[in-house]
Amino acid sequence: MATTMQKLTPLFKPFVKNSGFSLQNALLATVLIPLIIAVSINIYQNYSPRLAPDVTFSTLTGEKIALKALHGKPVLVTFWASDCPECLKEIPIFTELYENYHSKGLEIIAVAMPYDPPNHVIALNQEKHIPYPIALDLDTEVVHAFDNVQVTPTTFLINPQGIIDLKIIGKIDFNALKTHIETYIKG
């Protein structure tokens, strides 16, 4: 019976032939790189709670929303981009969360990344009929205040006491998120 290494060896020979890497190093890299990525994402999901930054969001409608003013409510702040496929998949789920929990106190604020052209953000908002506020961050103040966000989607869950309890980079487990939100709403 052939080992995994023996089965994979023919697949990697063309890639390592002139690269200076040994076949074993190439195989090891294919295992370690995804593992490192998975561990780093998990570390962010087990985020060490800290006080939410004192920022004011500027929405597409011109409204100013001070995060301090939302103290006492659970708040989801999600950083996204109009060209991010995973972000677009999240919109209907955030819409559902907003429709089900906003009347019970939940606030959701979507922050478009600074590089996202405002006209794309506006067009997407109109197309998707997003019910929660969308903020532009043209001066990068909000991105920097929230740990210098660089990857989309990145979502922060802030508890009613103003503490960031979760930081999630990438795909969200919405059932787990919903459970967190429900604990905040029930008190």
WOBELUR-V608728 format. One record per helix or strand. SS is the DSSP state (h for helix, s for strand). FROM is the first residue (numbers start at 1). TO is the last residue. If there is no record, write none. Layout:
BEGIN
<<SS,FROM,TO> <SS,FROM,TO>>
END
This chain:
BEGIN
<<h,4,16> <h,23,45> <s,50,51> <s,56,59> <s,64,66> <h,67,70> <s,75,80> <h,85,104> <s,107,112> <h,118,128> <s,133,136> <h,141,145> <s,154,158> <s,163,169> <h,174,186>>
END
